[in-house]
Amino acid sequence: VNKQSFIFSLQIGIEAKHIRLPSSVLQSIMAVNQNPAVHGLIVQLPLDSAHKMDTDCINAGKLSRGDLSDCFIPCTPNGCMELIRGSFVALVSFI
C-alpha cells in the first residue's frame, strides 16, 4: 500500500483505508458497496496475497537481497536509481 496515497487522501478530506481482502473478494466489495457512508472504492492489484501476480517482480525479499536482475523496474524508481548512480554518492545498507 502506498503510504503517500493515504497522506494525499487526508489532505483533500478523503478517508482512506487499507483492507486486506480474503479470497472472497466479491463479498467484501459488495459489503462496502452497501455502506451509504462510502462514496468510492479502489482495489489495487496485485492483491496482498498474490505475490506470483506481482507484475514488476519487486518484493521485500528481492529488495533486501539486492536481487533486481530479473525484474521490470518501473520508470520512477529506475530513474531515481540512475540519478543516484550518476551522483557517485555511496549507498549504505542499514540492514
Backbone as JSON, one array per atom type, in Angstrom:
{
  "sequence": "VNKQSFIFSLQIGIEAKHIRLPSSVLQSIMAVNQNPAVHGLIVQLPLDSAHKMDTDCINAGKLSRGDLSDCFIPCTPNGCMELIRGSFVALVSFI",
  "N": [[0.85, -1.17, 0.0], [0.52, 2.17, -0.79], [1.85, 4.58, 1.12], [1.9, 7.3, 0.68], [-0.42, 7.75, -0.74], [-2.37, 7.63, 1.27], [-1.67, 9.89, 2.75], [-2.09, 11.99, 0.88], [-4.82, 11.61, 0.5], [-5.89, 12.29, 3.03], [-5.18, 15.0, 3.07], [-6.9, 16.13, 1.24], [-9.32, 15.63, 2.31], [-10.39, 13.03, 2.18], [-11.29, 9.91, 3.45], [-9.24, 7.19, 3.78], [-8.74, 3.69, 3.65], [-6.91, 0.69, 4.32], [-7.71, -2.39, 3.41], [-7.28, -5.71, 3.97], [-8.03, -8.16, 1.79], [-10.01, -11.12, 1.8], [-10.1, -14.4, 0.21], [-12.6, -14.37, -0.91], [-13.22, -11.97, -2.51], [-15.22, -10.6, -3.89], [-17.46, -10.64, -2.16], [-16.57, -8.96, -0.12], [-16.3, -6.53, -1.49], [-18.94, -6.1, -2.24], [-20.1, -5.73, 0.28], [-18.9, -3.32, 1.07], [-19.97, -1.68, -0.89], [-22.62, -1.55, -0.03], [-22.57, 0.2, 2.06], [-23.68, 3.3, 2.96], [-22.09, 5.44, 3.71], [-19.79, 5.31, 2.29], [-18.25, 6.55, -0.57], [-16.67, 5.83, -2.66], [-14.48, 3.33, -4.05], [-11.39, 1.76, -4.3], [-9.66, -0.84, -5.68], [-6.58, -2.1, -5.46], [-4.21, -3.71, -7.45], [-1.44, -6.01, -7.62], [-3.33, -8.16, -5.42], [-2.72, -8.37, -1.87], [-2.1, -11.02, -1.15], [-1.23, -12.3, -3.43], [1.54, -12.83, -4.49], [2.81, -14.02, -6.68], [1.61, -12.82, -8.79], [2.67, -10.35, -9.03], [3.48, -8.0, -11.12], [5.71, -6.34, -11.6], [7.68, -7.68, -10.36], [9.07, -6.97, -8.08], [9.77, -7.3, -4.72], [9.81, -7.38, -1.09], [11.73, -9.26, -0.27], [13.44, -9.57, -2.54], [14.35, -6.93, -2.76], [15.73, -6.62, -0.3], [17.8, -8.4, -0.67], [19.04, -7.28, -2.78], [18.55, -8.27, -5.26], [17.71, -7.63, -8.18], [17.95, -8.29, -10.8], [16.29, -9.74, -12.55], [13.98, -8.28, -12.83], [11.31, -6.1, -13.84], [11.76, -2.85, -13.57], [9.88, -0.16, -12.56], [9.47, 3.08, -14.17], [9.82, 5.5, -12.53], [11.18, 4.71, -10.0], [13.41, 3.53, -11.22], [14.54, 5.67, -12.61], [15.22, 7.28, -10.43], [17.2, 5.69, -9.23], [19.11, 5.77, -11.27], [19.8, 8.49, -11.19], [20.96, 8.58, -8.63], [23.12, 6.8, -9.0], [24.53, 8.27, -10.91], [25.33, 10.41, -9.4], [27.42, 9.63, -7.9], [27.29, 9.08, -5.2], [27.79, 7.21, -2.32], [25.87, 4.41, -1.54], [24.6, 3.17, 1.44], [23.95, 0.29, 3.29], [21.6, -0.27, 5.83], [20.75, -2.52, 6.96]],
  "CA": [[0.0, 0.0, 0.0], [1.29, 3.39, -0.93], [1.61, 5.48, 2.26], [1.67, 8.64, 0.15], [-1.84, 7.83, -1.1], [-3.1, 7.95, 2.49], [-1.36, 11.28, 3.1], [-2.81, 12.85, -0.06], [-6.25, 11.48, 0.78], [-6.2, 13.1, 4.21], [-5.02, 16.41, 2.75], [-8.06, 16.62, 0.48], [-10.54, 15.29, 3.03], [-10.9, 11.7, 1.86], [-10.88, 8.87, 4.38], [-8.72, 6.02, 3.07], [-8.49, 2.52, 4.49], [-6.3, -0.47, 3.68], [-8.44, -3.57, 3.83], [-6.73, -6.94, 3.41], [-9.19, -8.89, 1.32], [-9.93, -12.58, 1.78], [-10.29, -15.0, -1.12], [-13.92, -14.0, -1.41], [-13.11, -10.53, -2.75], [-16.5, -10.04, -4.33], [-18.3, -10.42, -0.98], [-16.05, -7.77, 0.57], [-16.63, -5.36, -2.3], [-20.39, -5.89, -2.16], [-20.38, -5.18, 1.61], [-18.51, -1.91, 1.04], [-20.96, -1.0, -1.74], [-23.86, -1.39, 0.72], [-22.36, 1.22, 3.09], [-24.0, 4.61, 2.4], [-21.06, 6.42, 4.05], [-18.67, 5.13, 1.36], [-18.55, 7.17, -1.86], [-15.79, 5.3, -3.69], [-13.69, 2.16, -3.68], [-10.3, 1.45, -5.21], [-9.0, -2.12, -5.42], [-5.28, -2.04, -6.11], [-3.67, -5.03, -7.76], [-1.93, -7.31, -7.19], [-3.81, -8.26, -4.05], [-1.63, -8.65, -0.95], [-1.75, -12.43, -1.05], [-0.89, -12.88, -4.74], [2.9, -12.4, -4.84], [3.19, -14.5, -8.01], [0.99, -11.95, -9.78], [3.33, -9.05, -8.93], [4.0, -7.86, -12.48], [7.03, -5.73, -11.69], [8.58, -8.67, -9.74], [9.82, -6.4, -6.96], [9.17, -7.56, -3.42], [10.71, -7.07, 0.02], [12.84, -10.21, -0.27], [14.37, -9.21, -3.6], [14.97, -5.65, -2.42], [16.69, -6.77, 0.79], [18.96, -9.12, -1.2], [19.61, -6.54, -3.91], [18.36, -9.15, -6.41], [16.78, -6.99, -9.09], [18.41, -8.56, -12.16], [15.24, -10.28, -13.41], [12.76, -7.51, -12.57], [10.99, -4.9, -14.59], [11.73, -1.77, -12.59], [9.09, 0.95, -13.09], [10.22, 4.26, -14.6], [10.21, 6.45, -11.49], [12.28, 4.23, -9.17], [14.59, 3.3, -12.04], [15.12, 6.99, -12.83], [15.85, 7.7, -9.16], [18.46, 4.94, -9.08], [20.08, 6.3, -12.24], [20.28, 9.76, -10.64], [21.86, 8.28, -7.52], [24.35, 6.24, -9.57], [25.24, 9.35, -11.58], [25.84, 11.39, -8.43], [28.58, 9.0, -7.26], [27.09, 9.04, -3.76], [27.8, 5.82, -1.86], [24.67, 3.94, -0.85], [24.98, 2.35, 2.58], [22.86, -0.54, 3.79], [21.41, -0.21, 7.27], [20.18, -3.81, 7.38]],
  "C": [[0.89, 1.23, 0.0], [0.92, 4.36, 0.2], [1.28, 6.89, 1.78], [0.21, 8.82, -0.26], [-2.69, 8.2, 0.1], [-2.89, 9.41, 2.88], [-2.13, 12.24, 2.2], [-4.31, 12.8, 0.2], [-6.66, 12.35, 1.95], [-6.15, 14.59, 3.9], [-6.23, 16.97, 2.0], [-9.38, 16.16, 1.09], [-11.17, 13.96, 2.69], [-10.39, 10.72, 2.9], [-10.45, 7.65, 3.57], [-8.45, 4.9, 4.07], [-7.79, 1.45, 3.67], [-6.99, -1.69, 4.26], [-7.79, -4.78, 3.16], [-7.9, -7.86, 3.07], [-8.98, -10.4, 1.39], [-10.11, -13.1, 0.36], [-11.61, -14.59, -1.73], [-14.0, -12.48, -1.59], [-14.46, -9.92, -3.08], [-17.43, -9.75, -3.15], [-17.86, -9.16, -0.23], [-16.42, -6.5, -0.18], [-18.13, -5.06, -2.21], [-20.77, -5.31, -0.8], [-20.02, -3.7, 1.67], [-19.52, -1.11, 0.22], [-22.27, -0.74, -1.02], [-23.78, -0.27, 1.76], [-22.63, 2.61, 2.51], [-22.96, 5.69, 2.73], [-19.86, 6.36, 3.11], [-19.08, 5.67, 0.0], [-17.66, 6.67, -2.99], [-14.97, 4.15, -3.15], [-12.63, 1.95, -4.74], [-9.72, 0.11, -4.77], [-7.69, -2.08, -6.19], [-4.75, -3.45, -6.29], [-2.17, -4.96, -7.91], [-2.42, -7.26, -5.75], [-2.66, -8.7, -3.16], [-1.18, -10.1, -0.96], [-1.26, -13.05, -2.35], [0.49, -12.43, -5.21], [3.31, -12.86, -6.24], [2.6, -13.64, -9.12], [1.6, -10.55, -9.78], [4.06, -8.79, -10.24], [5.36, -7.19, -12.57], [8.09, -6.58, -10.99], [9.41, -8.11, -8.61], [9.06, -6.71, -5.69], [10.21, -7.34, -2.34], [11.92, -7.99, 0.04], [13.89, -9.85, -1.31], [15.08, -7.9, -3.29], [16.03, -5.82, -1.34], [17.94, -7.51, 0.33], [19.66, -8.34, -2.31], [19.48, -7.32, -5.21], [17.31, -8.57, -7.35], [17.11, -7.27, -10.56], [17.3, -9.05, -13.09], [13.91, -9.54, -13.24], [12.57, -6.43, -13.62], [10.86, -3.79, -13.56], [10.96, -0.6, -13.21], [9.93, 2.21, -13.29], [10.7, 5.15, -13.47], [11.32, 5.92, -10.6], [13.55, 3.98, -9.97], [15.3, 4.62, -12.33], [15.82, 7.51, -11.59], [17.18, 7.0, -8.96], [19.51, 5.44, -10.06], [20.65, 7.64, -11.77], [21.27, 9.53, -9.51], [23.18, 7.74, -8.04], [25.19, 7.35, -10.22], [25.82, 10.37, -10.64], [27.09, 10.89, -7.71], [28.5, 9.05, -5.74], [27.04, 7.57, -3.35], [26.49, 5.5, -1.14], [25.1, 2.97, 0.24], [23.76, 1.57, 3.05], [22.8, -0.45, 5.3], [20.83, -1.52, 7.8], [21.27, -4.7, 7.93]]
}
